[in-house]
Amino acid sequence: MKCALVTGGSRGIGKAVCIKMAAMGYYVLINYKSNEAEANNTLSQIKANGGNGEIVQFDVAEKEQVQSVLAKWTETNPEKYIEVLVNNAGIKDDGLMLWMKDEQWDNVINTSLGGFFYVTRFVLSSMLLKKYGRIVNVVSLSGIKGLPGQTNYSAAKGGVIAATKALAQEVGRKGVTVNAVAPGFIKTDMTEGLDEKEMAVLIPVRRFGTPEEVANTVGFLASPEAGYITAQVISINGGLYS
């Protein structure tokens, strides 16, 4: 049974991606760190739409958790394999660098960049053995343009962008593609505190994006039809920056 693992899959973009993967016929592994209720809600929506999956709890920033949980899942599910990995888990903890605390830097870097490394390293071996796989990393406009107050977040997402391009060179000959999507302002928990009307004047399409618009792009990159697309970063920002 072909599976899609989505990290940070309980809410926002991650939730929309989980629902999209299920609609594409994948058994979805919904990873979450702490919000079990939201993870179960995502799973319920998937099942209500005729799909299937399960929730998988671990903190992507903790390599021992990643290894132990995924190793146990692999051992107890020999008939299933992860064909698609969407590295979506990430956190923000903004602040000007002059006053940024060590924990703000460490937590953001370890979740986005460390999480990408720990999870991808684990699932990559089976993809290479099967000579097929799709890895899609959810990055950010912040990782391309850089935004004030987000040196930690920009560094983390910029690092994932560079890693996306490097890994794609390593595994392309084995049928594994590695791409990234870079959302701009999307209607999620992360943008709740922003004034959309005020910000929209900066965006050519004059609105924030939706999680489903990001998920649709992820879905295409995860599909067999995207086999000749790798090492790319697709911006989903309404024309705000290119």
VEXSE-898812 format. One line per 3 residues: their letters; for each residue x negated, y negated, z negated of N, C-alpha, C, CB. Coordinates in steps of 0.001 Angstrom, whole numbers. Glycine has a CB too. Layout:
N
a = X:Y:Z:X:Y:Z:X:Y:Z:X:Y:Z; ...
//
This chain:
242
mkc = -839:1193:0:0:0:0:-877:-1248:0:951:-3:-1220; -626:-2120:950:-1412:-3348:1069:-955:-4379:45:-1301:-3924:2488; -1928:-4966:-642:-1624:-5925:-1705:-2269:-7276:-1418:-2101:-5391:-3065
alv = -1656:-8306:-1976:-2222:-9656:-1950:-2365:-10118:-3391:-1326:-10650:-1115; -3574:-10489:-3773:-3843:-11014:-5114:-3895:-12531:-5037:-5176:-10440:-5695; -3067:-13180:-5838:-3031:-14644:-5877:-3369:-15084:-7289:-1634:-15200:-5434
tgg = -4513:-15759:-7462:-4869:-16248:-8793:-4118:-17545:-9083:-6400:-16466:-8909; -3768:-17737:-10349:-2965:-18903:-10703:-1640:-18891:-9976:-3716:-20184:-10391; -994:-17724:-9956:192:-17552:-9128:1521:-17820:-9795:209:-16206:-8615
srg = 1515:-18336:-11004:2787:-18466:-11721:3561:-19736:-11398:2535:-18416:-13187; 2866:-20783:-10947:3544:-22068:-10739:3012:-22770:-9506:3379:-22972:-11964; 3719:-23803:-9086:3242:-24716:-8048:2866:-24038:-6747:2072:-25466:-8551
igk = 1699:-24405:-6226:1222:-23852:-4960:1065:-22339:-5073:-115:-24503:-4550; 521:-21876:-6190:322:-20441:-6370:1617:-19661:-6281:-333:-20173:-7694; 2662:-20175:-6893:3974:-19522:-6850:4491:-19456:-5418:4983:-20268:-7746
avc = 4389:-20568:-4701:4858:-20602:-3316:4075:-19620:-2449:4736:-22022:-2745; 2778:-19497:-2712:1949:-18555:-1961:2372:-17115:-2263:453:-18760:-2298; 2637:-16816:-3531:3099:-15473:-3898:4373:-15111:-3140:3343:-15383:-5416
ikm = 5316:-16029:-3110:6591:-15782:-2425:6366:-15598:-926:7579:-16946:-2678; 5461:-16378:-356:5137:-16250:1066:4492:-14907:1370:4211:-17382:1504; 3538:-14489:539:2869:-13208:766:3863:-12050:695:1745:-13002:-260
aam = 4796:-12138:-249:5817:-11099:-372:6693:-11057:876:6682:-11337:-1624; 7025:-12234:1398:7841:-12307:2608:7113:-11722:3818:8233:-13754:2889; 5794:-11726:3765:4978:-11145:4838:4799:-9645:4664:3614:-11822:4888
gyy = 5397:-9089:3612:5367:-7645:3427:4341:-7128:2446:5135:-7011:4704; 3659:-8027:1758:2635:-7596:803:3232:-7328:-572:1534:-8650:693; 2663:-6345:-1248:2897:-6137:-2674:2012:-7159:-3376:2574:-4634:-3138
vli = 2605:-8052:-4157:1877:-9222:-4650:1425:-9039:-6102:2751:-10471:-4530; 169:-9274:-6331:-387:-9314:-7684:-423:-10773:-8119:-1823:-8659:-7745; 439:-11103:-9066:572:-12484:-9528:-311:-12660:-10751:2062:-12841:-9854
nyk = -1454:-13288:-10556:-2351:-13525:-11689:-1910:-14762:-12458:-3810:-13684:-11208; -2011:-14679:-13785:-1753:-15840:-14626:-2681:-15766:-15823:-257:-15906:-15072; -2891:-16916:-16444:-3762:-16974:-17625:-2960:-16935:-18920:-4619:-18237:-17588
sne = -1920:-17771:-19036:-1210:-17875:-20313:305:-17962:-20199:-1698:-19063:-21043; 824:-18443:-19073:2267:-18675:-18970:2976:-17441:-18406:2553:-19907:-18083; 3204:-16461:-19289:3819:-15209:-18857:5242:-15416:-18362:3812:-14205:-19991
aea = 5962:-16331:-18992:7351:-16578:-18595:7441:-17038:-17149:7989:-17619:-19510; 6574:-17957:-16754:6591:-18456:-15378:6132:-17382:-14399:5702:-19697:-15248; 5166:-16565:-14815:4707:-15471:-13959:5840:-14486:-13705:3504:-14750:-14595
nnt = 6592:-14160:-14746:7734:-13257:-14594:8826:-13885:-13745:8295:-12873:-15960; 8989:-15203:-13854:9967:-15903:-13028:9594:-15803:-11551:10074:-17376:-13454; 8302:-15955:-11262:7840:-15809:-9877:8121:-14404:-9372:6335:-16122:-9765
lsq = 7819:-13403:-10202:8063:-12014:-9813:9554:-11763:-9588:7522:-11054:-10886; 10394:-12333:-10435:11842:-12166:-10281:12328:-12738:-8955:12582:-12838:-11441; 11784:-13894:-8569:12174:-14498:-7295:11745:-13626:-6121:11565:-15897:-7160
ika = 10559:-13058:-6235:10066:-12164:-5182:10992:-10963:-5031:8627:-11694:-5492; 11361:-10365:-6150:12236:-9190:-6107:13634:-9548:-5609:12326:-8548:-7490; 14107:-10733:-5984:15430:-11174:-5523:15462:-11345:-4010:15822:-12491:-6203
ngg = 14305:-11641:-3424:14205:-11814:-1974:13858:-10515:-1250:13164:-12865:-1652; 13820:-9416:-2003:13559:-8123:-1376:12113:-7680:-1388:14021:-8159:8; 11235:-8446:-2038:9828:-8082:-2107:9510:-7356:-3405:8955:-9320:-1972
nge = 8210:-7146:-3626:7809:-6454:-4842:6404:-6879:-5245:7877:-4930:-4650; 6079:-6624:-6498:4758:-6973:-7004:4685:-6737:-8489:4419:-8420:-6685; 3687:-7311:-9116:3515:-7205:-10561:2682:-8383:-11044:2846:-5855:-10952
ivq = 2741:-8640:-12361:1929:-9717:-12923:658:-9128:-13512:2718:-10510:-14001; -423:-9881:-13398:-1734:-9429:-13854:-2377:-10569:-14637:-2640:-8982:-12650; -2592:-10354:-15915:-3122:-11422:-16763:-4633:-11335:-16918:-2466:-11378:-18128
fdv = -5314:-12402:-16566:-6717:-12594:-16920:-7106:-14036:-16621:-7636:-11599:-16148; -8130:-14494:-17319:-8675:-15826:-17107:-9786:-15700:-16076:-9200:-16459:-18447; -9610:-16334:-14922:-10593:-16190:-13839:-11977:-16686:-14238:-10122:-16941:-12609
aek = -12040:-17556:-15248:-13322:-18109:-15684:-14105:-17152:-16575:-13097:-19407:-16417; -13463:-16072:-17021:-14108:-15107:-17913:-14456:-13849:-17127:-13191:-14763:-19121; -15730:-13684:-16782:-16118:-12588:-15887:-15826:-11212:-16467:-17584:-12689:-15562
eqv = -15926:-11072:-17793:-15636:-9769:-18400:-14159:-9416:-18232:-16017:-9771:-19897; -13286:-10415:-18405:-11847:-10175:-18207:-11554:-9796:-16767:-11031:-11418:-18596; -12118:-10540:-15845:-11893:-10276:-14424:-12298:-8844:-14094:-12682:-11280:-13545
qsv = -13491:-8480:-14508:-14012:-7151:-14206:-13171:-6048:-14838:-15446:-7037:-14677; -12863:-6183:-16123:-12162:-5107:-16823:-10730:-4945:-16342:-12170:-5363:-18313; -10018:-6048:-16178:-8617:-5966:-15759:-8495:-5438:-14334:-7948:-7339:-15866
lak = -9294:-5976:-13414:-9194:-5526:-12022:-9718:-4101:-11853:-9965:-6475:-11103; -10739:-3729:-12623:-11246:-2355:-12551:-10188:-1371:-13041:-12540:-2208:-13383; -9511:-1720:-14124:-8455:-857:-14653:-7297:-754:-13666:-7952:-1386:-16005
wte = -6910:-1887:-13057:-5824:-1869:-12078:-6198:-978:-10889:-5500:-3306:-11596; -7429:-1094:-10415:-7882:-288:-9274:-7858:1198:-9613:-9300:-708:-8846; -8284:1512:-10821:-8336:2912:-11253:-6945:3527:-11379:-9065:3020:-12584
tnp = -6000:2739:-11859:-4649:3270:-12079:-3743:3136:-10861:-4011:2568:-13249; -4232:2485:-9806:-3445:2318:-8582:-4249:2739:-7355:-2983:861:-8434; -4623:4003:-7283:-5481:4443:-6170:-4814:4335:-4806:-5911:5865:-6393
eky = -3465:4267:-4787:-2752:4186:-3509:-2623:2750:-3009:-1371:4806:-3645; -3056:1796:-3824:-2962:383:-3442:-4348:-199:-3218:-2215:-426:-4520; -4426:-1193:-2358:-5692:-1906:-2168:-5414:-3369:-1837:-6538:-1246:-1044
iev = -6346:-4220:-2242:-6181:-5666:-2053:-6718:-6053:-680:-6910:-6468:-3176; -5797:-6409:207:-6175:-6797:1569:-6314:-8314:1702:-5139:-6278:2573; -5555:-9043:878:-5586:-10510:907:-5891:-11031:-492:-4234:-11092:1428
lvn = -6827:-11958:-574:-7125:-12647:-1830:-6930:-14137:-1618:-8576:-12339:-2322; -6110:-14743:-2460:-5938:-16195:-2442:-6450:-16738:-3775:-4429:-16596:-2199; -7584:-17418:-3716:-8178:-18025:-4908:-7547:-19398:-5118:-9735:-18138:-4773
nag = -6508:-19414:-5938:-5756:-20651:-6162:-5977:-21241:-7548:-4288:-20398:-5958; -6378:-20426:-8520:-6494:-20899:-9905:-7458:-22080:-10001:-6964:-19759:-10825; -7029:-23098:-10715:-7872:-24277:-10921:-7238:-25191:-11948:-8098:-25033:-9599
ikd = -8068:-25997:-12588:-7560:-26968:-13558:-8202:-28316:-13294:-7837:-26507:-15014; -7521:-29359:-13752:-8077:-30709:-13715:-8226:-31221:-15140:-7181:-31664:-12876; -9270:-31972:-15374:-9463:-32654:-16654:-10246:-33921:-16342:-10219:-31737:-17718
dgl = -9503:-34930:-15870:-10119:-36121:-15298:-10741:-37041:-16343:-9101:-36883:-14510; -11699:-37804:-15869:-12354:-38805:-16701:-13569:-39353:-15981:-12755:-38214:-18062; -13908:-40599:-16274:-15117:-41176:-15685:-16335:-40438:-16213:-15221:-42693:-15993
mlw = -17323:-40214:-15358:-18479:-39411:-15749:-19174:-39975:-16978:-19462:-39319:-14603; -19222:-41289:-17107:-19903:-41911:-18234:-19373:-41409:-19574:-19761:-43416:-18156; -18066:-41104:-19619:-17447:-40656:-20867:-16986:-39188:-20807:-16262:-41554:-21199
mkd = -17373:-38488:-19759:-16925:-37109:-19621:-17649:-36205:-20616:-17153:-36612:-18186; -16886:-35362:-21303:-17461:-34439:-22276:-17952:-33164:-21583:-16426:-34092:-23366; -18881:-32495:-22220:-19413:-31254:-21668:-18301:-30262:-21353:-20408:-30630:-22635
eqw = -17315:-30165:-22269:-16244:-29190:-22086:-15402:-29511:-20845:-15352:-29148:-23333; -15215:-30804:-20567:-14447:-31180:-19384:-15152:-30702:-18111:-14237:-32708:-19342; -16460:-30883:-18092:-17246:-30425:-16944:-17229:-28904:-16847:-18694:-30931:-17046
dnv = -17559:-28245:-17943:-17689:-26789:-17942:-16385:-26086:-17598:-18176:-26315:-19288; -15286:-26513:-18207:-14011:-25833:-17993:-13539:-25921:-16555:-12962:-26409:-18902; -13682:-27099:-15956:-13225:-27289:-14580:-14109:-26519:-13605:-13214:-28783:-14218
int = -15418:-26608:-13785:-16350:-25894:-12907:-16167:-24383:-13042:-17808:-26285:-13231; -16081:-23903:-14270:-15993:-22457:-14495:-14704:-21860:-13948:-16101:-22155:-15975; -13603:-22619:-14014:-12334:-22085:-13523:-12300:-22036:-11998:-11171:-22927:-14044
slg = -12590:-23135:-11342:-12487:-23168:-9879:-13640:-22449:-9196:-12431:-24600:-9397; -14856:-22801:-9556:-16021:-22252:-8859:-16411:-20886:-9415:-17204:-23215:-8965; -16477:-20781:-10744:-16781:-19496:-11348:-15707:-18468:-11045:-16945:-19646:-12840
gff = -14438:-18891:-11137:-13336:-17986:-10845:-13384:-17460:-9427:-12025:-18677:-11081; -13681:-18336:-8479:-13846:-17906:-7089:-14892:-16799:-7004:-14250:-19099:-6188; -16023:-16993:-7658:-17122:-16032:-7566:-16758:-14693:-8200:-18370:-16596:-8233
yvt = -16247:-14727:-9416:-15981:-13480:-10137:-14917:-12628:-9453:-15550:-13786:-11556; -13828:-13267:-9030:-12727:-12515:-8429:-13097:-12040:-7030:-11456:-13371:-8378; -13684:-12923:-6233:-14036:-12560:-4863:-15063:-11443:-4838:-14567:-13771:-4110
rfv = -16054:-11518:-5695:-17086:-10484:-5731:-16474:-9114:-5983:-18126:-10802:-6808; -15465:-9061:-6848:-14856:-7772:-7169:-14100:-7191:-5979:-13917:-7917:-8357; -13278:-7991:-5315:-12409:-7449:-4263:-13141:-7269:-2935:-11211:-8361:-4061
lss = -14285:-7907:-2791:-14972:-7920:-1500:-15427:-6530:-1061:-16165:-8845:-1563; -15879:-5722:-2002:-16438:-4414:-1628:-15416:-3547:-900:-16943:-3681:-2870; -14167:-3519:-1387:-13152:-2690:-726:-12784:-3254:637:-11900:-2578:-1599
mll = -12776:-4577:767:-12508:-5184:2070:-13575:-4777:3083:-12445:-6716:1949; -14824:-4810:2651:-15922:-4459:3558:-15868:-2987:3940:-17275:-4784:2913; -15487:-2129:2998:-15363:-700:3304:-14267:-447:4333:-15073:96:2027
kky = -13158:-1187:4214:-12044:-1020:5142:-12235:-1825:6424:-10749:-1426:4472; -13267:-2656:6442:-13584:-3498:7590:-12415:-4404:7970:-13978:-2633:8777; -11735:-4897:6925:-10662:-5863:7132:-10355:-6559:5817:-9395:-5177:7698
gri = -10138:-7852:5891:-9743:-8593:4703:-9526:-10057:5026:-10788:-8447:3611; -8733:-10696:4187:-8475:-12126:4336:-8685:-12795:2968:-7017:-12389:4885; -9565:-13760:2939:-9808:-14539:1726:-9472:-15993:2039:-11298:-14387:1226
vnv = -8569:-16561:1253:-8181:-17961:1431:-8379:-18675:97:-6690:-18089:1931; -9169:-19721:115:-9471:-20498:-1094:-8705:-21815:-1074:-10994:-20765:-1212; -7995:-22087:-2148:-7256:-23349:-2255:-8190:-24364:-2903:-5918:-23179:-3089
vsl = -8591:-25345:-2115:-9508:-26379:-2610:-8740:-27682:-2790:-10713:-26580:-1635; -9243:-28786:-2301:-8556:-30058:-2533:-9157:-31160:-1678:-8623:-30445:-4013; -8334:-32166:-1412:-8831:-33402:-817:-10000:-33948:-1636:-7703:-34452:-720
sgi = -9929:-33774:-2945:-10979:-34265:-3840:-12331:-33634:-3537:-10603:-33995:-5286; -12323:-32390:-3050:-13566:-31711:-2734:-14160:-32133:-1409:-13349:-30248:-2730; -13371:-32802:-577:-13856:-33285:717:-14247:-34757:633:-12785:-33082:1804
kgl = -13341:-35559:112:-13528:-37006:62:-14237:-37458:-1209:-12192:-37701:172; -13932:-36766:-2324:-14415:-37251:-3617:-13476:-38321:-4126:-15861:-37799:-3510; -13043:-38184:-5362:-12136:-39164:-5943:-12679:-39647:-7286:-10724:-38566:-6112
pgq = -12555:-40938:-7578:-13068:-41448:-8851:-12341:-40814:-10031:-12930:-42972:-8910; -13086:-40536:-11073:-12513:-39887:-12245:-12446:-38382:-12123:-11150:-40419:-12500; -12947:-37863:-11000:-12876:-36420:-10764:-14221:-35849:-10333:-11824:-36112:-9708
tny = -15300:-36322:-10921:-16601:-35766:-10529:-16648:-34268:-10796:-17742:-36472:-11281; -16033:-33816:-11887:-16022:-32389:-12186:-15164:-31610:-11180:-15506:-32155:-13609; -13959:-32104:-10922:-13042:-31440:-10002:-13572:-31480:-8566:-11657:-32093:-10072
saa = -14111:-32628:-8173:-14682:-32754:-6832:-15872:-31815:-6659:-15109:-34206:-6563; -16706:-31722:-7688:-17860:-30828:-7626:-17419:-29374:-7527:-18754:-31023:-8852; -16406:-29004:-8314:-15918:-27625:-8298:-15339:-27255:-6940:-14865:-27422:-9382
kgg = -14457:-28102:-6419:-13816:-27796:-5142:-14797:-27932:-3977:-12613:-28715:-4924; -15707:-28903:-4072:-16742:-29023:-3047:-17634:-27799:-3019:-17582:-30269:-3282; -17915:-27249:-4186:-18708:-26032:-4270:-18011:-24853:-3623:-19019:-25713:-5705
via = -16699:-24748:-3828:-15933:-23656:-3216:-15901:-23818:-1697:-14490:-23615:-3782; -15818:-25051:-1229:-15848:-25295:223:-17162:-24797:819:-15660:-26804:529; -18278:-25138:195:-19582:-24695:689:-19697:-23176:615:-20717:-25354:-116
atk = -19199:-22586:-475:-19249:-21131:-622:-18379:-20441:423:-18802:-20721:-2028; -17241:-21047:750:-16364:-20507:1795:-17116:-20373:3108:-15129:-21401:1983; -17836:-21412:3476:-18558:-21414:4756:-19707:-20418:4744:-19089:-22814:5069
ala = -20384:-20305:3599:-21519:-19381:3503:-21050:-17926:3514:-22330:-19662:2229; -20015:-17611:2720:-19531:-16236:2662:-18979:-15778:4006:-18462:-16100:1588; -18345:-16696:4726:-17802:-16346:6037:-18899:-15847:6971:-17091:-17551:6659
qev = -20097:-16396:6843:-21218:-15955:7683:-21661:-14536:7304:-22407:-16936:7550; -21495:-14192:6047:-21950:-12887:5567:-21033:-11750:5979:-22073:-12909:4072; -19732:-12008:6022:-18770:-10904:6137:-17966:-10880:7427:-17829:-10959:5001
grk = -18173:-11855:8291:-17376:-11929:9518:-17490:-10692:10386:-17784:-13124:10316; -18665:-10124:10484:-18872:-8949:11344:-18147:-7709:10822:-20360:-8651:11470; -17703:-7770:9575:-16974:-6654:8970:-15458:-6859:9013:-17424:-6461:7531
gvt = -15000:-7837:9756:-13565:-8049:9883:-12927:-8803:8737:-12898:-6757:10024; -13753:-9438:7934:-13240:-10211:6797:-13393:-11691:7110:-13987:-9841:5472; -12305:-12433:7048:-12372:-13875:7270:-12273:-14603:5935:-11247:-14340:8230
vna = -12922:-15770:5873:-12935:-16583:4656:-12658:-18028:5058:-14308:-16458:3891; -11549:-18545:4599:-11159:-19914:4920:-10683:-20639:3671:-10063:-19926:5994; -10464:-21931:3818:-9957:-22734:2701:-8870:-23671:3195:-11099:-23536:2031
vap = -7941:-23987:2306:-6963:-25033:2569:-7183:-26134:1541:-5493:-24479:2511; -7113:-27371:1999:-7385:-28517:1129:-6157:-29401:1035:-8588:-29327:1645; -5299:-29159:47:-4108:-29989:-98:-4452:-31410:-551:-3147:-29348:-1088
gfi = -3620:-32344:-128:-3686:-33703:-647:-2705:-33826:-1796:-3380:-34748:461; -1806:-34798:-1721:-807:-34979:-2770:381:-34048:-2524:-339:-36455:-2832; 525:-33060:-3379:1586:-32058:-3268:2468:-32148:-4512:992:-30613:-3102
ktd = 3758:-31951:-4339:4698:-32038:-5467:4544:-30828:-6387:6157:-32135:-4954; 3662:-30943:-7372:3438:-29885:-8361:3254:-30526:-9733:2194:-29010:-7983; 2983:-29681:-10729:2715:-30188:-12075:1552:-31173:-12088:2421:-29033:-13021
mte = 582:-30961:-11201:-617:-31797:-11198:-333:-33223:-10753:-1666:-31189:-10301; 752:-33440:-10025:1053:-34788:-9526:2288:-35400:-10189:1255:-34749:-8021; 2784:-34758:-11238:4006:-35249:-11901:3863:-36674:-12427:4376:-34329:-13048
gld = 2671:-37040:-12844:2480:-38357:-13429:2257:-39467:-12416:1337:-38316:-14357; 2243:-39119:-11131:2003:-40114:-10091:3309:-40680:-9551:1191:-39507:-8955; 3273:-41926:-9141:4429:-42583:-8537:4413:-42301:-7040:4423:-44121:-8819
eke = 5278:-41382:-6597:5253:-40983:-5190:5558:-42154:-4257:6251:-39859:-4949; 6517:-42992:-4625:6854:-44130:-3756:5671:-45064:-3576:8039:-44907:-4328; 4949:-45282:-4671:3787:-46175:-4614:2655:-45556:-3810:3300:-46511:-6024
mav = 2417:-44253:-4011:1316:-43578:-3331:1630:-43302:-1862:990:-42277:-4040; 2906:-43133:-1547:3297:-42728:-196:2904:-43748:863:4784:-42498:-141; 2761:-45006:486:2379:-46015:1476:966:-45779:2004:2479:-47415:869
lip = 174:-45009:1278:-1187:-44690:1721:-1225:-43494:2666:-2072:-44415:520; -93:-42762:2743:-42:-41513:3498:701:-41749:4809:644:-40389:2670; 96:-41434:5957:758:-41697:7234:2165:-41107:7359:-85:-41167:8335
vrr = 2407:-39920:6789:3756:-39347:6904:4690:-39856:5808:3685:-37822:6851; 4184:-40709:4933:4966:-41441:3932:5679:-40556:2892:5983:-42278:4633; 5037:-39482:2497:5605:-38645:1434:4534:-37702:913:6838:-37843:1947
fgt = 4834:-37083:-224:4006:-35998:-745:4387:-34706:-7:4188:-35840:-2303; 3471:-33762:11:3755:-32468:607:4449:-31552:-388:2474:-31821:1112; 4876:-30395:101:5526:-29409:-761:4626:-28178:-888:6928:-29013:-199
pee = 4767:-27439:-1985:3996:-26196:-2130:4244:-25229:-973:4344:-25515:-3452; 5468:-25220:-449:5795:-24303:637:5018:-24640:1913:7295:-24333:915; 4744:-25930:2133:3966:-26310:3307:2531:-25805:3201:3979:-27828:3484
van = 1993:-25826:1995:665:-25258:1782:709:-23741:1956:134:-25627:378; 1730:-23120:1374:1855:-21660:1439:1984:-21162:2875:3059:-21200:626; 2672:-21903:3719:2814:-21494:5117:1474:-21467:5828:3767:-22425:5849
tvg = 614:-22420:5520:-716:-22445:6119:-1563:-21289:5590:-1409:-23790:5837; -1474:-21053:4291:-2171:-19913:3692:-1700:-18617:4351:-1931:-19864:2157; -399:-18508:4551:162:-17307:5166:-404:-17060:6553:1669:-17415:5243
fla = -530:-18106:7346:-1103:-17930:8683:-2555:-17474:8601:-1007:-19237:9484; -3348:-18124:7746:-4757:-17743:7615:-4922:-16325:7085:-5478:-18715:6701; -3914:-15832:6352:-3959:-14478:5802:-3435:-13430:6783:-3159:-14417:4519
spe = -2975:-13862:7924:-2347:-12946:8871:-3363:-12367:9853:-1235:-13658:9633; -3031:-11240:10491:-3905:-10680:11529:-4122:-11641:12694:-3322:-9380:12049; -3134:-12499:12946:-3242:-13433:14077:-4351:-14461:13897:-1929:-14150:14277
agy = -4831:-14619:12673:-5882:-15615:12393:-7276:-14984:12374:-5610:-16307:11049; -7427:-13862:13041:-8685:-13118:12987:-9886:-13831:13576:-8516:-11839:13680; -9664:-14841:14426:-10790:-15562:15033:-11023:-16908:14350:-10541:-15774:16531
ita = -10373:-17095:13215:-10547:-18323:12445:-11246:-17965:11141:-9174:-19033:12175; -12440:-18486:10942:-13159:-18247:9692:-14124:-19390:9443:-13914:-16895:9729; -14495:-19575:8185:-15396:-20652:7751:-14779:-22040:7928:-16702:-20577:8525
qvi = -13447:-22108:7962:-12768:-23380:8201:-12120:-23914:6935:-11719:-23223:9290; -11981:-25240:6894:-11254:-25915:5820:-10113:-26691:6470:-12198:-26866:4978; -8888:-26261:6199:-7706:-26888:6799:-7122:-27895:5816:-6638:-25818:7190
sin = -7123:-29150:6215:-6564:-30201:5347:-5046:-30243:5499:-7180:-31593:5688; -4367:-30339:4357:-2906:-30455:4336:-2594:-31685:3498:-2204:-29145:3751; -2691:-32841:4136:-2615:-34088:3367:-1788:-35185:4023:-3986:-34602:3128
ggl = -988:-34830:5035:-130:-35818:5662:-880:-36903:6411:728:-36441:4639; -2145:-36612:6767:-2950:-37589:7493:-3677:-38593:6613:-2087:-38322:8438; -3643:-38357:5306:-4276:-39306:4382:-5764:-39444:4602:-4027:-38887:2966
ys = -6416:-38316:4959:-7873:-38327:5146:-8233:-37218:6125:-8633:-38140:3779; -9156:-37533:7020:-9561:-36509:7988:-11061:-36622:8244:-8764:-36652:9320
//
